[in-house]
Amino acid sequence: MRTIEGMSSVGANFRGIDSVVESGGLFGIWNHPLANKITYFGLHALQHRGQTSAGIVTKDENTFTSFRGRGLISHIFDTEDKLEKLVGNSAIGQVRSATVSDQADDSNIQPLLFHFNNQSIAITHNGNLTKALSLRQQLEDEGAVFSTNSAAEILIHLIRRSKKNNFTDAFQSSIEQLNGGFNFCLLTDDALYGAVDKHGFRPLVIGQFSNGAYILASETCVLSSVGAKYVTEVQAGQYVVINDEGYHITNYTNSQKATLEPMEFIYFSRPDSDISGINVHTARKEMGRRLAKERPTHGADLVIGVPNSSLSSASGYAEEHSLPYEIGLIKHQYIGRTFIQPNQELREQGVRYKLSVVESLIRNKSIVLVDDSIVRGTTVRHLVELLKGAGAKEVHLRIASPPIRFPNYYGINTTHTEELIAANYTIKELNELFGSDSLGHLSVKGLVDSINFDKNIPDQGVSLDAYTGQYPSDIGDYQNEFQESLTPLQKKILKGEFSDE
């Protein structure tokens, strides 16, 4: 079956991935003389959201210029002349993590650039359209010809086929037809557009420079990196149009329902980012405190976190438990996408390639190891072996999120039950598999209370599908696969017949 990039189609292969992967980070800028350089630094600040590929498209009056490539943004733009060729005062860009199934297909590297007889459109997106396969089939039946496997191209076809009288109305009528989780950023001759799905799973913020220029970005951490001030966040079910007159936000649906993706707080976002007014570091630290209350570790000597996203939770756990917080694992900071890839022998060393233990610190100690989440379980198993091999007397695993027991269909790579070890095992069984001395996860209520978004709406506005199997938005093309792949444990959870508590 065909793969629509950004929606991880049925049958896509993600075996071997042992962490959650977001689909990318977006950036856009309007009316700044240094648009190319600011976009570069904006994407650099978003590099944690995608390391497979990156690209920038600039606009100089009605001329669009594109440069894209594989790897980190600093590898793609490794000489200054590559950036200097991107002329113009407006631009969009993306850093992206490709699925395994499309890593060899350069046509899917974004931003995509389309030239028509009356306009050019550059587009980039992240997230997952849950009915992308069905929608693409419908468009092809109507005569549409696709040049990529990207869900972004679906939106372009919808816009071009719209009967509306102007681009903005065509854009609105097109995004109204989309389902799932998505953020879009488009650049046209006349404006910069941004759109967020009706649930607002992931953030899209607006910033402004002192000269009046505006930017769009996937996280607020970008703003300080490029010297812009926060203006507002594009909310669920909204789109923004930025042009020479300023910015204008429109509600494109009456059925918007704020449902934040918790992995933005648990793992994806930088700790200095704010989402809907909530600081990521603060939320993570509260997750650690709550985890210590729910899953205390008696007789432990110290707490360490798995770099980097677990460090805030680990410090919160240590403070609440009145235990020393130490840096017991050191991450090798430059192992990300290098030109020299490890051979099979080095790959088999697993975690040792990525992390080192401060042996003198943990030797003969009872360790509380705090991690943010568990997907396949390979990494955490190796971490326990690594710490015990370095002399730790005990290793007590504490996970600052609930067990991930169901697929995510809104823009994260865990779209198949077979990728999720907790879909088949109880926490007691997982503890035995990992070789840890104890294992404790944060509860669903603990997660929701730690984020503390909105107590007046169901689940306080947090999407809990990965933990409960209750999906806030139609999963469309995935429905049959979801039902057919349910494990006995998942079926018990859905029937309310199982609890690890």
N, C-alpha and C positions, 0 to 999 in steps of 0.2 A: 504494500500500500504506500502511496506517496506520502512524503513528509512535508507538512507545511511548517517551515521554520518559525519558531515563536509559539507553536502550539503543540509540538512534540506528539506527532500523530500516533495512532494505535499501531503497536508493533515496533516502534522506534527502540533502538537498543542503547541502554545506558549502563550495561554491566561494567563493573569495575569502578564506578563512581562511588566514593564513600563520604560525600558531603553534599549538602544542598547547594545548588547552583542557580543563581538568578540569571535572567535572560539579558541583562545589560543595563547600562547607564546612559541617559540622554542629556544632551546639552544643546541649547539654541541661543543665538544672540542677534539683536536687531539694532542697526544703526550705530556701530562703533568702528572707528578707523582702524582699530587693532583686532578686528573680529577673528582673524586667523590665529593669532597668538593667544588671545583670551580663550578661544575654543580649545586649543591645545592644552592650556593649563587647567581649564575646566574638566576636560576628559582625564587628565592626569589625576585630579582630585577624586574622580569617580572610578579609577582603575580597579579598585577592589570589587566592583560590580561586574567585571568581565575582563578576561585576559587572553581570549582567543583571537580577537580581531578588533580593529578600530578604523574609523574613517572620519573625514571632514568634507563637507561641501560648502563652498562660499558663493556669495552672490555679489556681483559688481554690476549695478544697474540691472540689465536683463541677461547678463552672461553668468552662467553657473560653472564652477570648476570643482572637480572632485579628486580626492586622493584617498585610497583605502588600502589596507593590507592586513596581514596576519601577524599576531603577536602583540606585545605591549605597545602603547602609544609612543614610547621613547625609541622603540626599535623601528617602528614604521616611519617616523619622522626623525631619522637618525642624522640627517644633514639639514642645515638651515634652509637651503634652497628649496627643498620639498615643501616647506611651509610657506616660503615667500611666494611661490607660484600660486598659492590660494589667495587671490586678491578679492577685495570687496569689503563692504562694511556690515554684512550680515552673513550668518553661517549656522549650520547645524552639525552635530557630530554624535558619535556613539562609540562606547566601548562595549564589547559583547562577549558572552560565553556561548560558543556553538554547541549544539547537541552532537553526540558521537556520529549520528547518521549523516550530518551535513558538513563535517569538518573539511572534507575535500572539495566542497563546492564554493568557489570564490564568488559566485553570482549572488550569494546570500549575504555577503559582507555589506553592512550598512554604514552610512546612509545610501539608499537607493536614489538614483537620479533618472527622471523621465522627461523626455523632450516631446512636446506636441506642437501642432501647427500654430496654436495660439498662446501657449504658455509652457514653462518648465516647472516641474515640481520635484523637490528633494524631500525624502521622507525617511524617518527612522522610528522604531518602536521597540518597546519591551512588553513582556507579558505573554498571554496565551489566549487565542480565540478558540473557544470550545466548539464552535460550529464552522471552523475554517474549511474543513474538508467538504462539508455539505455546500457551503457558500461558494467555494471555488468550483465545485462540480456544476452548480447552477449557472455560474457566470460562463463557464466553458460551453455549456449547452446553448447559451445565448450568443456564442461566437467570440467570447473573450480569448485572447492568446496570452499566456503567461510566459515570462522570460526568467522567473526565479521561483523558488519554493517558499518565498517569504510571505507571511501573512500581511506584511505592509503593502504588498502589491494588490491584495484583495481590496484594500481601501481605495487605492488609486483607481481601479476598475469601477468601483461603485461610484466614485466621484465623477469620473468621466462619462458614465452612463446616466447620471442624474439628469432629470428634466428641469431642474431648478434654474432660475435666471442668472444667478451669480455664484461665485465659487464658495463663499461662506455658507450660503443656504445648501449648496450641494454637499459641502463638507458635513454640515449638521445632519442632513437626511441620511448620509452614508454611515456615520458613526452610530446613528440610532438603530441600524440594522445589525450591529455587532454584539456578540455575547462573550462572556468570560472576563478575564482581567487584562487590561491593556492601558498603556500610556502611548500616545503618538506625539510626534513633533514633525511639523511640515514647514517647509520654506518655499514660498512662491515669489513671483515678481513683486507682489504688493504687500506681503505680510508674513509674519511668523505665527504659526498655529500650534497650540498644544491641546490635548484632550485626555481625559481620564475616564475610565469605565464607571458605570453607575454605582459600583461598590467602593471605589477608591482604594483598591487593594495596596497600591504602592504610591509613594508621594511624587508630586510634580510641583515645584515651587517657582515663583517669579521673583527676580531680583532687579535692582536698578543701580546704575552707576551715577556718579555725580554729574556727568555730562548729559544725563537723561536716557542713555541707552538701556535697554532691557535685556534680561536673560531668562531662559527657562532651564531648569536643572532637576535631576532626579533626587538630589539631596541638598539640604541647606549647608552642608560642609563646604560646598563649592563656593558659596558666596564670599566667605572670608578669604578663600584661596585666590580669588580673582579681584577682590576689592570692591564687591558690590554689597548693597544693603538689601535685607529681606523686605519684600513688599507684601506678598500674600501667598497662599497655597491654593492651587486649583483643586477644588473639592470634587467629591464623587458626583458623576453625572454632569460635569461641566466641561466647557472648552473655552480657551482664551484666544483672542486675536490681538496680536501686537503689530502696530504699524507706526507711521510717523506721527500719528495723532495721539498715541499712547497705547493703553491696553483696555480691552473690554472682555469681561467674563460673562458667559451665557449658560444657563441651565438648559441642556438639550433633552432632558427626560424628567417626568414627574415621579418616577419610581426609583429615584436614587436612594441608596441605603448604605451608609458608611459602614464598611466592614474591613478593618485594617488587617493586613497580612502580618501575623505575629513574627514571622521569620525576619521581617525588616528590623524588628527590635532585638530578636534573639541572635541574629547572625549577619545579615547582609549589610546593614547601614553602618557607617562610621560612628564611633561613640560620640563625636562632637556634633552630629546631626540632630535636628529636631524634626519630629513627625507629628503633625497636628498639634503642635505646641508642647509635645512631650520629648524631653531629651533622651536619646538612646542610652547613653551611659547611665543616667539616673534610673531608667527602667531596668536595665540589666543588673545594676547593683541591688535594686529592690527584689529582683528575681532571686538573687543570691541570698538575701536576708530571709526571704520567705522560704526558700529551700532549706535553710538551716533550721527554721522553726518546724517545718514539716518532716524533715529527714535529718535529724541531728546525728552526729558521729561521736560517740562517747569514747574517751581514751585516746583520741587522735593527738598528734604532736604539732602538725602544721597543715596549712591549706595551700595548694598550688592550683593554678589555672592552666588550661591549654591555650597557648597563644593563637590568635590575638583576641578573638571575639569573646572568649570566656573569662578574660582577666577581670572585667568589671564585676561579673557575677561572683567570681572567686573572692574578690575583696569584700563584697557584701556578706558572703557566707562566713568568712573569717571574722569580720567585725561582730556579726550577730552571735557567733559561737564563741567569741573571746579567744580565738586561736591566732597564732602568728600567721601572717600571709607572706609567702615567699615566692620568688621567681625560681621555680625548680626546673622548668623546662625552657630551653632557649630555642627560638625558631630561627632557622637559617633564612635570613631575609631576602636572599637573592636567588632562590631556587625557582621562582615563578616561571615564566616562559623564557627559558634560555635557548641560545642557538645550539648548544651542545646538550643533547638529551641523554639521560642515563641509560646504560646498557641493561640487559636483563638481570645481570648479577646485582647491579645497584638497585634496580627496581625491587628486587626480592628483599632488600634490606628494609623496605617499607618506611616506617616512621623515622628510622635512624638517618635517612636521607634528608628529612625535614626538621627533625628536632633532636636536641641534645639534652642530656640530664646533668644537672649540677649534683654530681654524685656525693660530694662531701656534705651536702645539705640534707639529702634524703636518706643516706645510709643509716640503717637500724632505726628508722623512724616509721611511725604509723601515719600514712599520708592520706589526706582527703584530696582527691583529684576532681576538680570541677570542670566539666565540659558543657558546651552550649546545647548539643543535640546529638542523637545517634541515628544514622541512616542504615547503612549495611552492617556496621559494627566492626569492620576490619580495623579501622584506625584505633578505636578505643581498646580493642583486644591487644594490639601491638603496644599501646601505651602502658597497659598493665604489665606486660612482659618486660618492657623496657625499664620501668621503674623497679620492678622486683629483681630484674637482672643487675641493676645498679645498686642493690642492697636494701631497698625499702622493706621494712618488716611487714607492713600491711598496706594495701591500697584500697581505699573506700571510694567508689565512684559516686559522684553526685552530678546529676544532669539538670541544668537550669531551664528545662522545658519538659512538657509531658512526652510520653512515648509517641513517636511518629508511627501511626498504625494504619493510615489510609493515604492513598495517592493525593497529590495536589495537582489541580488542572488549570491553575490560574497564572502560570508563569514560572514555576519552579520545576527542576528536572526530575522530581520524584513522582512520575506519572504512572508507575506500575507497581503493583503490590509486591512483585518478586524482588524489588529493590529494598524493601523495608523489613528489616530483621524483626522488629517488634510486632509485625503483622502475624507472626507465627509463634511467638514465645512470650510467656509471662515474664515479669520482672525477675522473679526468683530463678527462672530458667536462664534468662539472659545473664544474670550474675554468675551462674555456673559456667556458661559458655565463655564469658570474658575472663574468668579466673580471678575476679576481684573478690575482696573479702566482704563487701556489701555493695548494694546498688540502690540508689534512690533517685526518683525523678520528681521534679516540680509538678504539682497537681494542675489540672486545667483551671480551677478556681484561683490557684496561686498565680498562674500566668496572667489571667485576666485582671486580677486585682493589682498586680505589679505594674502592668501597663497603665491602668487607671484612666481609660479614655473617656467613656461616657456611661455613667451608671443608669441612665434613663432609657437605654435601648437594649434589646436582647444581647446577651453575652458581652455587654459593655462595648459593642461595636468592634469586636475582635473575631476574625474568622477562625473557627476551631475545626474545620473540616479534616485536617490531617490527624487530629486526635480523636474525633468522634465519628467521622464518616458522614456528618450532616453538612451538606454543601449549600452555601448561601445563594449560589447562582447556578442556573442550568448547566450541566456538564455535557450536554449535547452529544457530539460524536463519540464520547467516551462511555456513554451509559451502558451499552452492551458489554464492553470489556470489563467495566467496573463490576457488574453483576456476576459475570462468568468467572472472575478471578478471585472472588471473595474466599478467604480462608475460614476454617472453622472458628478461629478466634475472632476474626472480624464479624462473622455472622452473630456470634454471641454478644459482641459489643453493640451491634445495631439493634438487637432484640432487648437490650438492657439486662442481659443475663450474666455479665462479666464485669468484674472490677478488680484492679490490683491493690485496692486500698485495704 
